[in-house]
């Protein structure tokens, strides 16, 4: 920005113009603002740029109508939201089963009593995804890089990587958890983990590693071939080009989709309850089964939402930021 | 002995032959300018010399060594020459300084301090001293292209290939890039460049080659090519370029 930016309209035109020159500019201030506006816009095309920017009557009118329109939009949005929520509430509370539902799902007493146990279980969910996330990143990156290896020696590895992504993207996550959770300990091999949380982490890593590998691969492929050409022409090998030029650019682009997968992983940690891990969903189930009240499920759901919503907003923020950067 | 010797070079994409038996010799310190219509194979020829394309027939020798030999290490070959592209192709995630020092540090194993010192010296020489810490998207096209040229020079190549380096620039930015090339010539750099700037070509080239549909149709001094071309196609091409300039 080298051109002089227009001064704030608050800097009164009369005072400045008075100091500029008294005879010509002085008379101009007595003219109507309409001609004042056309003077500024008209004279900016040729000759000297105007010293101060006086908003024309047209611009002021334009801004006024924009403000009115903004207020109107806000009002409409608020009213329609209230009406919508009112209709939903009315339909739900007027349904014949509502008193029963309120009692079994929205019991304040059950909520308070199950809260400590469900929260306790929820820490297990948090622990599982905190361990699984870095593992998934490593597996995904390694698989994506393996698929990019060109040398013939690596053919078996490359084939294995393709087979891995094909299989684990195809099998439902729940099935992977069941197969790993019950299959691996049944092998009775020395050194195989027996602990359910470990098995759950392994299963989630296998399932999500395949997705994340594809995200990484898409990111790597999205870096323009001219970047490869530029790096290779400088004498950088395939590996160095990948490491210093392609991966850093790919990484920036895949962060939003990666976080999206992690939001999904956070809630899928509940699936490990099927192999006997006492986490938040399991705790809620235990409570529900003994007291015939389903409010703990709501507690568990709220806890998951409390975790995933900030993550989702953060993802949106990062995506918007990278969008802005590309738009520059 | 010539620095670069191209013999019987063929390159085809699928069934379309882009280069059809090119023979070209470039002596040390010589500046060769390739001219010709779009699609005549100028850029492909440069990409073949840099081994960014595999040739389909013929040979290329650099310093008497055949670089098109299947056993030749392309990375090693590329280390000995620099190429600059029309679209600059700077690394957007690195500062100007890192763009320039990446290859010296990672390929030529020069220490960071030494690589940066040379980079700063080159930046200073080409009027970009204050841009060392900037990212490419903060630079004008002309500045980006000058950085790209410096990046290619940072590894002290034997040969520079410049592929339409001013074609993506606004007219008022062309001059600054041409100034850099002029200075390269003065320093004795061997160069092959493709360009649409006929005036510049005439000024800087020792040899002008006219490519037409993958064939090196005519070769001569700038004086001869621009004032008295032998081939009718050359005459036609130059006339069309000059006519376009007049409009």
Contacts between the chains, C-beta under 8 A, distances in Angstrom:
chain1	res1	chain2	res2	distance
A	226	B	85	6.7
A	226	B	87	6.2
A	226	B	89	4.7
A	227	B	89	6.5
A	227	B	91	6.8
A	229	B	52	5.5
A	229	B	85	7.2
A	229	B	89	6.8
A	230	B	85	6.8
A	230	B	89	3.7
A	230	B	90	7.6
A	230	B	91	7.2
A	231	B	91	7.5
A	231	B	102	8.0
A	232	B	52	6.8
A	232	B	74	7.7
A	232	B	75	7.6
A	232	B	78	6.5
A	233	B	50	5.4
A	233	B	52	6.4
A	233	B	78	5.6
A	233	B	82	7.4
A	233	B	83	4.5
A	233	B	152	7.8
A	234	B	78	7.0
A	234	B	82	7.6
A	234	B	102	7.0
A	234	B	103	3.8
A	234	B	107	6.8
A	234	B	151	7.1
A	234	B	152	7.4
A	234	B	155	6.7
A	235	B	75	5.4
A	235	B	76	7.5
A	235	B	78	4.6
A	235	B	79	3.7
A	235	B	103	5.8
A	235	B	107	4.4
A	235	B	108	7.8
A	235	B	155	6.7
A	236	B	75	7.4
A	236	B	102	7.4
A	236	B	103	6.4
A	236	B	106	6.4
A	236	B	107	5.9
A	237	B	75	5.3
A	240	B	106	5.5
A	240	B	107	7.4
A	244	B	102	6.1
A	244	B	106	6.4
A	245	B	91	5.5
A	245	B	102	7.8
A	248	B	93	4.9
A	249	B	91	7.7
A	249	B	92	6.8
A	249	B	93	5.4
A	252	B	93	7.0
A	328	B	137	5.9
